[in-house]
Amino acid sequence: MKYTRVYADSKGTSHFEDRDLELAEVDFVPPAPPLFLSAFKRASQIAFCRLPADWFGDWHPTPHHQFFFFLSGEIEVEVSDGKVHRFGPGSVVQLEDIGGKGHVTRVIGSEDVLAAVVQLPD
């Protein structure tokens, strides 16, 4: 499984990093057949959010280490090294750019964005 990490380097410049998440076959829900599962990560809380179709967030760092799981709609994220990525349904983004300039987020198109947000412990 793949996801994208947004992080800030020691100079405060934010970047994207594509990561692979290893899934191992496990007997997770017997008597159902084995399935593929990643290692668990600790989470502190979960929320759901809706970004309206015209939503724009100028330069900002993330307030917490967190994952965004995009359910519908499409956003565009620009990091301070100048790169831009689009994320739509099924995309997973890990936000870690707590310091530095942060990133810009904008909703693309006429559909609201719905996402699940899972915050990680500090």
C-alpha positions as CSV (number, residue, x, y, z in Angstrom):
1,M,0.0,0.0,0.0
2,K,1.3,3.5,-0.8
3,Y,0.7,6.8,1.0
4,T,2.3,10.3,0.9
5,R,4.1,11.9,3.8
6,V,4.3,15.7,4.1
7,Y,7.2,16.8,6.4
8,A,9.5,19.7,7.1
9,D,13.3,19.4,7.0
10,S,15.7,21.0,9.5
11,K,15.4,24.4,7.6
12,G,11.6,24.4,7.8
13,T,11.0,23.6,4.1
14,S,8.2,21.2,3.6
15,H,8.4,18.3,1.1
16,F,6.5,15.3,-0.1
17,E,7.7,11.7,0.3
18,D,6.0,8.7,-1.2
19,R,6.1,5.7,1.2
20,D,5.2,2.0,1.0
21,L,3.4,0.4,3.9
22,E,4.1,-3.3,4.2
23,L,1.1,-5.6,4.5
24,A,1.5,-9.1,5.9
25,E,-1.0,-12.0,5.6
26,V,-2.5,-12.7,9.0
27,D,-5.3,-14.7,10.5
28,F,-7.0,-11.6,11.8
29,V,-10.7,-12.4,12.1
30,P,-11.1,-16.2,12.3
31,P,-13.0,-18.1,11.1
32,A,-12.8,-15.8,8.1
33,P,-9.9,-16.4,5.7
34,P,-6.6,-14.6,6.3
35,L,-6.2,-11.1,5.1
36,F,-3.4,-8.6,4.6
37,L,-2.7,-6.2,7.5
38,S,-0.1,-3.5,8.3
39,A,1.5,-3.1,11.7
40,F,-0.7,-1.0,14.1
41,K,0.2,2.6,14.9
42,R,-0.9,4.3,18.1
43,A,-3.6,6.9,17.5
44,S,-4.9,9.5,20.0
45,Q,-8.2,10.5,18.3
46,I,-10.2,10.4,15.1
47,A,-12.5,12.9,13.5
48,F,-14.2,13.4,10.2
49,C,-14.1,16.7,8.3
50,R,-15.7,18.3,5.3
51,L,-13.9,21.0,3.3
52,P,-16.4,23.0,1.2
53,A,-15.9,23.2,-2.6
54,D,-14.4,26.7,-2.4
55,W,-12.1,26.0,0.6
56,F,-8.6,27.4,0.5
57,G,-6.0,27.2,3.3
58,D,-3.0,29.5,2.6
59,W,0.4,28.6,4.1
60,H,0.0,26.8,7.4
61,P,1.7,24.0,9.3
62,T,-0.3,21.0,10.4
63,P,-1.4,21.3,14.1
64,H,-0.7,17.7,14.9
65,H,1.0,14.6,13.5
66,Q,-1.9,13.1,11.7
67,F,-3.2,11.0,8.8
68,F,-5.9,12.2,6.3
69,F,-7.9,9.4,4.6
70,F,-9.7,11.0,1.7
71,L,-13.2,9.7,1.1
72,S,-14.6,12.0,-1.6
73,G,-13.7,15.1,-3.5
74,E,-10.2,16.3,-4.6
75,I,-7.6,18.6,-3.0
76,E,-4.4,20.0,-4.1
77,V,-1.5,20.5,-1.7
78,E,1.6,22.6,-2.4
79,V,4.7,22.2,-0.2
80,S,7.3,24.9,0.3
81,D,9.8,23.3,-2.0
82,G,7.4,24.1,-4.8
83,K,6.0,20.7,-5.5
84,V,2.2,20.2,-5.9
85,H,0.2,17.0,-5.5
86,R,-3.5,16.2,-5.9
87,F,-5.2,13.7,-3.7
88,G,-8.7,12.2,-4.2
89,P,-10.8,9.3,-2.9
90,G,-8.6,6.5,-1.6
91,S,-5.6,8.7,-1.0
92,V,-3.8,8.6,2.3
93,V,-1.6,11.5,3.5
94,Q,0.6,11.6,6.6
95,L,1.1,15.2,7.8
96,E,4.2,15.9,9.9
97,D,5.1,19.5,8.9
98,I,4.4,20.9,12.4
99,G,7.1,23.6,12.1
100,G,8.3,25.7,9.2
101,K,6.3,27.4,6.5
102,G,3.9,24.4,6.2
103,H,1.8,23.8,3.1
104,V,-1.1,25.3,1.0
105,T,-4.3,23.3,0.6
106,R,-7.1,24.0,-1.9
107,V,-10.2,22.1,-2.9
108,I,-10.3,21.3,-6.6
109,G,-13.6,21.2,-8.5
110,S,-17.2,21.7,-7.3
111,E,-17.4,18.7,-4.9
112,D,-16.8,19.1,-1.1
113,V,-13.9,17.0,0.2
114,L,-14.8,14.5,2.9
115,A,-11.9,12.9,5.0
116,A,-11.2,10.9,8.1
117,V,-8.5,12.5,10.3
118,V,-6.6,10.3,12.6
119,Q,-4.3,12.1,15.0
120,L,-1.2,10.4,16.4
121,P,0.2,10.9,19.9
122,D,2.8,13.6,20.3
